């Protein structure tokens, strides 16, 4: 089994899907067999050759086919007078449009990443509010006093409260940043999925290896967000934040800026558990 090369093949359990073989076993990564651009696909077209000729393996290399549930029936000669054989799925033109990692795992779309960010954002906003009420209660009190002073146009009271509120805002920012960092790093290093990623069916992994992130990679991936500690310094943070979020839209590896810093990618499906 391990001698057969990795790649996309007919799903042994579902004839309408392709499933990724990693060279050792079947993975959880699947794709529809029929392309939306079916007119450009070669799937289903007979290959040139004599009728009844046994084709080479799916990669064209002539290697032995791995054994497993449903696999042997796919290499048998077609019945009922069908001529030729289906083109190997790996040769279909539409498959080249599926962006994958170096080892063939499909990359998550920007839409799924954004959806996961929204789910996590709601969770983090609620959690941050609770923590700020516990650890920085004066932040909300002073902020309300500042609003009241502004509504009455009391400039003297506003000036006296600005510096104090700035100090409380720094404390609030630190508490929020630490909470968000612990939230992200804890999930990245255990399941490779935050709750948002779980809901959208995606996960994060290293560029060169599957599985949850190691601690060093997870911390490095979080480093770019350290700019949140200085949101009042010009508009640099807003620009970096926007670029970071939109970068996967045009990046050929669908990486955000923090992915490039940490050498990570967000992919479809779960990550395999690390065995100690």
N, C-alpha and C positions, 0 to 999 in steps of 0.2 A: 504493500500500500504506500509506503513512504517513498518508493521510487517514482511514483507518478507525479508529474509536475503540478504545481499549484495553478489554479485558474478557475474560470467560470464554466460550469457544466450543467446539464439537465438535472433538475432537482429530483432525487430518487423518490421523494414522497409526494411531489406535486408536478405533473407534466406541464403546467402553465408557467412554471418559474425556473429561473436559473439559480443555482446555489454555488457559493465559493468553496472550493477545495483547497486547503492550505498546505497541501503536500503530505499531510499526516491524517487528517480527519475532516469531516464536513464542519463548516462553521455555521453561525446563525445568520450570515449575510446573504440575502436573496435579492433578486431583481426580476421584473416581469420579462418573460421570454419575448413577448410581442412588443416591438418598438412603437412609440407614437408615430414615428415616421416610417411606417411599414413599407412604403413605396421604395425607400432607399435601402431597405434591409435585404440581406441575402439569405435570411433564415427561411427554410422551407423550399429553397430552390435546389434542384438536383445538381450534383457535381458531375463533371465530365468523367467518363470512364465506362467500362463495360458493366453490363447488368450482372449482379451477383458477385462482383468483386468486393472482397472484404476491405474496408477502408483502414487507413492507419488510425492511430489514436487521435483524440480531439485536438491535440496541438500540432498534428502533422508529423510528429517525431517517431511514430511507430512504437512507442513505449507500451508496456503492458497496462491494462486498465485496472484500477484498484477495485478490490472486491468490496461489496457492501450491499445494503438493502436497496433493491431496485436498480442497481447499476448494471448488472449483467444483461438485463433485458434490453437496455439501450444500445448495446453493441451487436445485437443479433441482426440477421438479414431481414429487411422489410418484407412483409407478406402482401398478398393480394395483388401481385403484379406491379407493385410500386417500383419505378425505375430510379436507380441512383440512390444517393444518400443525402441527408440534410447537411448543409454547410455547417461546419463546426461553429458553435456559438462564439468562440473567441475570435472568429474572423468577421463577425457581423459588424457592419460599419457603425451602427448605433451604439455598440458597446464602447467604442472609443470616446463617446461623449460623456460616459460616466466617470467622473473624477474619483480617483482612489488614492490610497496611500501607496508607498513603494511596494508593499507586499499584497496589494489588491483589495484592501478593505474600502468600501464606498465612503466618501467624505459626506458629512452632514451639510445640508443646504443652509444658506444664510437665513432663510425663513424659519427653519427649525431652531437655529441658534438664537434668533431674536425671540422666538416664542419661549424658549427655555429661560432667557434673560428676564422676560416679563414675569414669569412664574416665580423665579428666584427673587426678583425685585420686590414683589408683594410680600413674600415671606420675610425678607430682610428688613423691609420697611416696618413691618409690625414688630419684629424682634428688636430692632434698633430703638423704636419708640419706647418699648417696655424698659429696656436697659437704661435709656437716657432718663426716664422718670425715676429710676432707682438710684443711679449714680450721679446724674447732673440735673437735679430738680430745679436749681436756680436758673438754668438756661431758659426754661419755659416761662418762669416767673418774670425774669428780666425782659424777655422778648415781649411779653404781654404789656409790661409797663412802658416799653418803648413805643409800642403801637398806640397806647393810650395818650402818651405825650405828643405823638405826632398828630393824632386826631384833634388835639386841642391847640396845636401849633405852639407848644411850649418848647422853644428852642433851647433854653437853658437846661431843662431837664433832659432833653435829647443829648446834648453835648456831654453831660455828666454821666450818662449811662452807656455811651457808645464804647468807651474803652473797657468798661466792666463786661459788657455783653460780648465784646471780641474775645476776652479771656475765656468766658464760658463757652463760646462757640468753638474755640480750639479744643477744650476738654470734650465737648460733644463730638467733634470730628474724630478725635483719638478713640473714643469709646466705640463709635460706629465702625471705624476702620478696623480696629482689632476684632470686633465681632464678625464682620464680613470676611476678614482674612481667615479666622479660625473656621468659619462655616465652609468656605471654599476648600481650604487645604484639607480639612478633615474628610470631606466627601471625595476629593480628587485622589487621595492616597488610600482610600478604603474600597469604594465601589466604582470610582472614576465617573460617578454621576451625582450631581447635585439633584435635589428634588425636581427642579425645572428640567434638567436633562432626562431624568427618569420619565417624566410625563411626556416628553417628546420623543423618547426612544433613541437618544444619542448618548455618547460618552466621550471622554477626553483620554488621549493616550500619547506616549512619546512618538516622535516621527519614526524612530528606528526600532521600536519594539512595542508589542501589545501589552495590555495589563494596566492596572492602576498606576498613577504617577508615584515615583519615589519622592521623599520629602524635599530634597534639594530642588528637583524640577518643579514641584508644586510651589515652593517658596519663590523661585525665580519667575514663574508664571504670574505670580501675584505682585511682583515688584513694581510693574509699570503703574499699578493703581496707587502707588505711594504718593502720586501727584495730588490725590484727594486731600492730603494733609495741608496743602497750600492752595486752596481754591481761590484765595483772594489776590493771588499774584497775577496780575494782568488777565488776559483771556487765554493763556497758554493751555491751561487744564481743559477748558471746554473744547479747544481745537484738537488736542491729543485724544480726548475721550471720544469725540465724533469720528476721527480718523480710525481709531482703534476698532470701533464698532462696525464701521462700514468697509473696512479693508478686505474682508473675505469676499465681498461682492465682485472684485476684480482680480483678486489674487489667484494665480493658477493652482495653488495648493490650498485655497480657501482658509488661509491662516489670518487671524487678527494680528495686530502688532505684538500683543503679549504672547501669542503662540510662537511668533518668530523669535522673541527673546528667550523663551523656554524650550524651543524646538519641540512643540506639541502640535497635535492636530485633533479636531473634533470629528468623530466618525459615527456612522450608523451602528445601532445595536449596543450591546453590553460588552464589557471587557472581561476576558478570562481571569479567574481568580489566581493570585500568585500562590504557589505552593512552597512552603518553607521546608 
